[in-house]
Every structure is written in C-alpha cells, then in structure tokens.
Amino acid sequence: MSIKVLFVCLGNICRSPTAEGIFLKLVNDAGLSKYIAVDSAGTAGWHEGRAPDARTIAAAKAQGYDLSTLRARQVLKDDFEKFDYIVAMDSENLHDLERLKPAHYTDYLGLFLTFGLQKKYRELPDPYHGTDKDFELVVDLVEDAAQGLLDHIRKNNAL
C-alpha cells in the first residue's frame, strides 16, 4: 500500500516545498517512506524547474530541513489520478484545484492547516513579499500541520 500526498501553493517555491520537505522528513523519521510518497506543485507554472526561494531554504535549514534538491512544477490534471491527498495552502489554491478536479475524484482535497493543532491560522500565509519572520512562521505552522497530517494518515491507514 502506498499513500501519495501532494502539497500545493501558488508558485511552488515557498509554502508547498516547505510542506513537502518537512512532511518528508517526518515520514522518513517514522520509518514510513515505503508507505507514503510526497510531492509538491504550484497552481501557476511561473517557476517551473527552479529551486525554492532562498529565504524558504534558509528558514527551513535553520530548523533542520533540507529543501535544496526540490524543484518547482505546476500541478497537472493527472495529479488527481496519482495522489490520495491533495493539500492546498490557502483558499485561492483550493479554489483553483477544485476547478481542475475531475468529477470522479473522491480522495482528500482540502486545506493543509486543518490538520494542525493551532487554530489561529486557517490558511498558510504566503511569505513571498514578507520578511524573514514570515518565512519562519511558515516553517512553524507547517511543522504543526505536517505532524497532524501524518497522525491522520497513520490512524486512517493502520500504519
């Protein structure tokens, strides 16, 4: 059995690669890499093939996560055939994904932060036009939601 998770933001250079890298580390640390596959994408293809934003890489690295090998890509309609969880960083991304979603897709499509314990933020704020503190906040929020998502997957799939 393999559970496939796709994290989606706008450009795939800030929030979704942060989620991919952090979630992947949690999966690996839990010894579940043969059961759970992880990827990320953007609803827009502006940055396709590029590494995450340097500020994203720095904020993640400061907390022990390496995002340097990740590369941006655009979400595809085929992703709905491949992924069991398609997790949006904000409502705008979710709306774009809902328009792309085939009628037969019945797996999870929803907001990422609903899996976290914190309740201050419903959506993961886009740090792109912000400060280093905004990128650090993204890492903190992603750590919380990523652990909640992993717990959810383990509970619902007997892992």
N, C-alpha and C positions, 0 to 999 in steps of 0.2 A: 504494500500500500504506500502511496506517495501523495502527500498533501502539497499543493502548489499555491504559493502566496505571491501576489503582485501588489506592490505599493505604487500609488500613482499621485503625482502632483502636476504642476503646470509644465515646467521645463525639464524636470528630471536632473537638476543639478544642485538642489538644496535639500528639500524635505524628504522626497522619496528615496534618494540614495542614502540619506541618514537612516531612514527606517530600514532599508534593505541591509545596510551594514550592521546596525545594532541587532536587528532580529536574527540575522545570520549568525552572529557571534553567540547569541543566546541559544540558538538551535544547536550549534556545534558544541558549546559548553555542556548542553544537556545530553549530548550523545545521540541526537536525533537527526543528524544530517542525511542518513539514508532513508528517512521517512518524510522529511519536509524540505522542499525546494523553495528558493526565494529569488525574486527578481524585482526590478522597479522600472517605471516608464513615466513619460510625461504625456499629457494630452496634446501638447504642441511639440513640433519637431525641430524647433529653432536650434537646439544644442546637440543634436544627434551626433554621437561619436565622441563627444567631449567628456572630459573628467568632471567630477563635481566641482563647484565653485571652491576656490582656495580657502575661503572663510569656513565653508562647510567642512572641508577636510581638516582644517586646523581645530575647529570646535570638537569634532568627533575624536581626533587624535588626542586631544587634551584629556579625554575621558577613556582612552584606551581602545578606540575603534579605528581600524584602517580602512578608509574608503578610496584609497589611491588607485586601485585597479578597476573601479567601476566606471562605466561609460554610459552616457545618456542614450536613450532611444525613445521613440514615440510609441504609445500604446496602439495596438492593432486590433481589429475586429476578431482576428484569430485568437487573441489572448483570452477571449471568453470561452473558447474551446479547451484551453490549456490549464486555466487557473481555477482553483476551488474557492479562493478568497481574493477578491479584487478590492483593495482597501484605498479609499480616497483620503487625501489630506485635508480637503475642505469641500464645502457645498458646491462651489463652482466646478471643481474637478468631478464631483459626484454627478452633477447635472450633465456634464459632457459625457461621462461614462454611461449614464442612463440612456442618452440619445444613441450611443454606439451599440449598446447591448442588444443582442438578438432576443427575440421573444421567448425562445426556449431556454434561456439561461436561468437556472434556478439556484445556483450556488450563491455564496455571500458577495454582496456588493453594498458597501456602506462606508461610514466614516471611521477612520482609524482610532481617534481618541475615545470612542465609545468603549473601547476595551480597557482603558486606563482607570486607575483609582481616583485620580484627581478629577474634580468637577468644575474647575474654574474655566477651562477652555473646552469648547465643543469641537472646534476646528484647530488644526495645527497652523499657527500664524506663519506667513511667508516672510522669511528674514531677508530676502534678496536686497531690498532697499534700506535695510536697517543697519544696526551696529553689531559689533562682536557679541554683545549681550543677547541680542535677538537670536543669533546662531546657537549660543549656549542654552537658551531657553528651549529651542527646538530639540536639542540633544536630551535635555531633562524630560521633556514631555514625551519624546519618542521612547526613552527607556521605560517609562511608566506604562505606556500603551503596548509596547512590544512584549513586556512581561505578561500583561493581561491577555494579549492575543495568544501567546504561547500556552498559557494556562488553559485558555478556552479550547485550543486545538487539542491539547493533551487530554482534557476531560471528555471532549466530544468524539475523540477517535481512539480512545483507550491506548494512548502512547505513554 
